[in-house]
Amino acid sequence: MQLNEIRKKLNMGIPLSNIPLRVTDYARVSTEQERQLNSLKNQVEHFDEMIKSNPHWEYVNGYVDEGITGTTTLKRDAFMKMLNDAKKGKFDLIITKEISRFSRNTLDSIKYTRELLEYGVAVLFVNDNINTALPDAELRLTIMASMAQDEIRRLSERVKFGMHEAIKKGHILGNNLLYGYRKDKETNHLYIIEEESKVVKRLFTLYGIENYSLNKIAMIFNDEGIKTIGNKKWCVATLSRMLKNPKYKGYYCGKKSEVVDYMSKKVSKFNEKDWIMYKNIDLIPPIIDESLWDLVNEKLSKKVRNKVIEKKIYPLSSKLYCANDLCLFHRRITCQNDVTWLCSDYLKYGKKKCSSPNIRESEIYSIFRKILEYLDIDLKEVIKILSSLYDSSLNDNKKLLIIKEKILKKKEKLIDLSVDGSLSNKEFKELNDKYNNELEKLKVNLQSKQEREGVNVENNIKDLVYSDKVFFKIIDLLLEKIDVKSTNGNIELKIYFSNNYFNKSKIPFYQDVFEFQRGFKVKCTKRYIVQYKVSCFVIE
């Protein structure tokens, strides 16, 4: 039935229950607790009976969302399906318990009821006594939805206050799913699960003492059939979280994060220095010795710092641009182990979006070496570059000495762990022998380095300029950008150089054509010649 016809009948004083309609219902609960699920079951049964018992109404299967929050509709699959079915005209009326079942967001409540009215569908909120087919419904809906939204705000504030108070009193928050422990609900203390604690100890030993990677440890645990609490496979993220958890060394830890927006549920994570953390072995009995926990976490933090410091930036990174869409090229390795650079739009959308060619890294480097022979580069500046690189190589002696000092400290740590019983005699001997072998290798490297200290940079500059390390450094310093374009099946490159390292009296301009054979080294593949038309400019 058309919405305007429903309104006419209502204005004539005909009750909604006496109007022939196709009716469905929507039910939702915000958690999957047994009590809430019983409430959901009661909602569904009540509305199904209400619709089916009315001789004027035709029942349409209802929609149910279990354990979904009412602050957003993004993850409510049944709700979104209901909107889509409304658009297809499958029903005329939706019955639901109250506005908060639809949404606790005022704007969402109004938005979706308006959208349903556009589809010719009215909504009856039973407990709030609001029928959106009536003219005064939106005003009443706004008031009631605002009250529902404010209720969730006050609930969020109460929960936040309760958590702060619990942290002050040292209550352990969170669920009961910490591997190696379970929580006693009466005392709020953790107690150790013996079998799981053995796995925790093994994890810390494998990573901290025996230098296994997290990937390797995950593979070992999975191969041996060891399961997590949720009976899932082990992964690097799970193992990393366990290694960082202070509870394993008997420390209480709270205030690690906080919900900053009760509507979006956005969580802000605090820095470690702002956590509330202290030792309490009565509340949380330790599984791991504190010295071993500290050793493991020092190793983890160094790994993170090294990732940031040693992040691989290739000489052509952020240098190659597509002339068609001005997007950057990204580095890829083919199944034949060829390194190519491709436009980001081409990688995302294919040839329909971008027709730019693929660039072989080896071909670009060959072109660049030829150009370097032509360019009038200030030799003194190149010598400075080479000297700095050479000086840094001499500093390798210092780096090796630092590594030696670290190994010696590890040997001292081994003795401590052996004394307090964290390591068996066999484990101590194996690791001690390993460190002694590493020290012997370092000694050989140091002697080799010292023998090469007499090299004169300027006398060997011709040899050094062709080394990859120096060549990549020169690319980084001289090259500003390369514009890439495909013209009649050939590749056109416009290469722009910085003028910082050129003699000011002569700014070079260079043009040439380069040809490369592709596929000739690989059997059963297409063989062809690719041509580059190269133009070089100096940016003033």
Disulfide bonds with the S-S distance in Angstrom:
none
